[in-house]
């Protein structure tokens, strides 16, 4: 899959090869929809040789690149700091143009704040669709996201609604930051929610849960604020009556609107700080893959199991020489370093017959007569 990701789009034919079949599958799954929730197993089947094996990060990124060239994005996406899909469900979304494949500070802050809101809301299961849309819309406006980032943000939000968001994990991570930083995060999220000039009762409820998660007093959360309802018909101030003798004053000159560049710079710096702060708290570490131990082999020529296994593999070669690359493959199979394994096996040869078993660097000569004596 990594090799196919390097091909130009013209050489990836739909339905042909793993890459082409993946594109056809994604298009079929989306159909006419903008977003589709799919099982991770179906996605992983194009890059994993076994259903039991979790797909590697490099292969997931390669397939994401192939789908991206076909106008289809995935969430979570490891290229933007997302987790490598392991099990459960993931999201495909239509991205005909301007597909975001790198996380800006603003987008990182938006996704992490969404995750935080989803986590606290998952505690009582009331993160309804209206609340989701309202919060994501606030984030879009407050953080000035691009069209590609907005499209991906909605897909990311859809993914958060179909997975089990870990509230306990957040509690442990939040414990690592000081109170000043917690207050900063809470105030930033409050400012996002209040971006439209009002805070509803549902938003206050969510904010109080966030304050509680951050170890802050929920009573410090803002109360409900509302803007006056717009008039639906003309409002009578007083009855009209004709008045004469007054001239209409000249129109006063309108002030020129100028942007405060210092305030804009400060806001961008604030966004970057929030993204960096939350990224350090909530980014999950990729699980470390533990290599399988080498198989157990009976000892020969006074060697341990690993070197004995390597000796038996050498006996399986019919040629008198072995390339350095092939020798390194054999040593890797037994979790051995090439040079160290060569020295240890030659030591055993000297002890038995006074001669080395292996000679040379590339290619390596094998004394098959001595090898037969060592295997007796």
Secondary structure by P-SEA (a helix, b strand, c coil): cccccccccccccccccaaaaaaaaaaaaaccccbbbbbcccccccccccccccccaaaaaaaaaaaaaaccccccccccccccccccbbbbbbccccccccccaaaaaaaaaaaaaaaaaaccccccaaaaaaaaaaaaaaacccaaaaaaaaaaaaaaaaccccaaaaaaaaaaccaaaaaaaaaaaaaaaaccccccaaaaaaaaaaaaaaccccccccccccccccccccccccbbbbbccccccccccccccccaaaaaaaaaaaaaaaaaaaaaccccccbbbbccccccccccccccaaaaaaaaaaaacccccccaaaaaaaaaaacccaaaaaaaaaaaaaaccccccccccccbbbaaaaaaaaac
